[in-house]
């Protein structure tokens, strides 16, 4: 429509519409084009506007049908995954529903005095920082942060998995998350929900009964570990 309007405007300006005049014959307007008098009724105007609006649509469809088989023609491809509104996780969709969709692009390493305990590729990491939780995504700025006794969570292939950390330090650089800790617990080492609840109650009572500063510090660490184990057990139960 813009091209048609531009061409008409140019013809009018350059004088190709010879003897174009405008007058009034009753309620109608008219022009004289190349010696012929044309009366512009309302029906003619509406027809011209519809033609200007429809012609580009047919041209677009013809363009698509002509160049769709061209290797250089960019076609819209279906989405590989969509976000589940309930869980917030990405799941396969459409004709790719049977294929595994992976968005894991962060290397995570957990090192203990015994060696390399965990090394896997993840999409997101949630760390128990000393001053609060730290969320790590791809492209995170480089950093070094102390870790607290608590729960580390990481997302792999759309599922959250827990690891109980015994303090330490974490570094992030070039999409590699490295955690140095004295010990960690995962998988079968994590107790059941009932056992974790019993540990929370026992450690809480020990914290209340502690008298010296050293006893309070040890009881506080035991309480944090028991709470992290309970969170990990609940997360594993939810995943099942």
N, C-alpha and C positions, 0 to 999 in steps of 0.2 A: 504493500500500500504506500509506503514511503517513497519507493522508487517511482511508482506511477505518478504520485503527487509531484515529485521533483521534475519528472519529464514534462508534465503539463505546465508547471510553473516556468520552466525554461522556455518552452515554446511560446508561452504568453509573453514573457519578457523580451525574447528575441524578435518577436513580430511575425512568427510563422502563422499565427492566427490572423489572417488578413482581414482587415475591416471589421474587427470584433467590436461590436457596440452593444451597449446594454440599454434597454428601454423597458417600457411598461405597456403591456397590452391587457388591460383589465388587471387581473391579479397575477398574470404570468409574466415571466422574464424571458427575453430572447436575445440571441446573439446572431451576428451575420458572419458566417465562416466560409471564406472563398466564394462569396457571391450568393450563398444560400442562406435563407433565413430559417433558423431553428428555434422553435418555441420550447422553453425549458419548463415543463410542467412538474408538479410535485412527484408524479409517478416516475417520470424519467430520471429525476434526481435520485430518488430512492433506489431505482434499478442500477444506476451507475455506482452508487455507494456499495451496494451488495456485491456487484461484480468486482470492485476493487478489493473488497475484503475476502472473497472466496477464491479468486484466482491464485493468490500466493499460497493458499493451503494446498491446492492441487499441485502447484509447482514443488512444494516441499515433499509431498508424498511421492512424486515422480523422481525427485532427487534421491530419496531413500531407496526406492526400488532399483534405481540405476546403479548406485554406488554401494549397495549393501554387500555385494560379493567382492568388492574391491579389497585387497589385503590392507590397503592404507586407510580404509574407512573404519572409524572407531565406533563400535557398537556398545550399547549398554549391556552389562553382564549381570546376572542375578547375584544377590547377596549370598555370601557363604554362610553367614550366621546372623541371628537376630538376638536382641537382648530380651531375656525373660522378665516380664514386668513384676512377677511375684518374687523370684529369687535374685534378680539382678545379674544373672549369669548369662554368658553368651552360649547359645546352643546352635547346632547346625540347622539349616532350613532349606526348603525348596528341593531342587533336584540333587543338591549336595547333602541331603540329610543323612546318608549312610557314610559320609566321609568324616574323618576326625578333623576338627578345626582347632589349630594350635595358635595361640597368641603369646606363647611363652618365649620371652626374649631377654630375660635377665638371668645371669649366672649367679647362683647362691652357693656359698661354701661355708660350712661350719667346722671349725678346727678345734680339737680338744688335745690335751697332752698325749692321748693315745694315738692321735693321727687325724686324718681327714674323715670325719664321721659322716658328713652329708655333702654331696656335690650334685646339684641338679639344676635344671633350667626352669624358671618360673615366670609368671607374668606380674606378680605383685608380692611384696613382703611387708609385714607389719611387725615392727620390732618393739620390745619392751624397754624403751629408753629410761635413763635414770630420772629424767624430768617429765616423762610422759611417753606415749606411744608415738612411733615414727613410721609413717607410711612411705614405702619406696616403690616408685614406678620407673619405667624405662625413661632414661634421659635425666634422672635425678642428679643434682649437683654433687660434686665430690665432698665428702665429709668424713669425720671420725667422731664417734659418740660412745660414751660408756653405756653398758647395758645393765639392767636391773635383774633381780631374780623374778622371772615371770614367763609369760607365754609368747613364743614366736609363732606367727601364723604366716603361711605362704600359700599362694594360689597357683595350682598347677593343673592345666587342662580343665579349667573352670571349676575346680574343687579346692576348698580350703583344707589344709592339713596342719596339725599342731606339732610344736616341739617345745619342751620345757627347758628353758635356759637357766644355768646357774651363774648368772652375772657375766662379766666380760666386757669386750669392746667390739664395735662393729665399724667397718669402713665401707664406703661406697665410692667407686671410681670406675668410669668407663663401663657402666651397666654391669658391674660385678660387685656383689654384696658378700663381704667376708666377715664372719663372726668368729672371734676368739673367745672361748669360754672354758671354764674348768671342767664342766660336765654338761651333758644334755640328755634328755629323755624323749623317746619317740616310739611309736608303734606299740609293741607288746609291753614295753617298759612303763607305759602310762597305765595307772590302775583304773579300775572300774569307777563308776560314779559313786557307788556306795562306799567303797574304800576311800575315795578321795574326800568324801564328806566326813568320814571318821577322822581322817588326818587333819582336816581343817578344824574340827572341834578339839582334837587333842592339842594341836599347836596353839590354838587360841587360849586354852586353859593354861598351857605352859607359859605363854606370854603374860597372862594376868598374874600368875604365881611367881614370876621371876623377881628376884630382889636386887641382884647386882647388874651393872651396866653390861657386862659380858654376857650374862644369861639373857638379858632383854634383847641384845643384838642377835644372838643365836636363835632365840624364839621368834623374833621378827622375820628372820630369813626363812625359818621353817614354815612360818605362816604364809609367806609369799609363795614358797614352793608348793605348799598344799593347795593354795588357791589357784595357782597356775595348773596344777594337775587336775583339779576339778573342772576348770574351763576346758582343758584339753579333752578330758573324758566326755564332757557334754558335746563338744564339737565332733568328736568321733562318733558318738551316738547319733547325732543329727545327720551325719553323712551316711550312716548305715540305713 
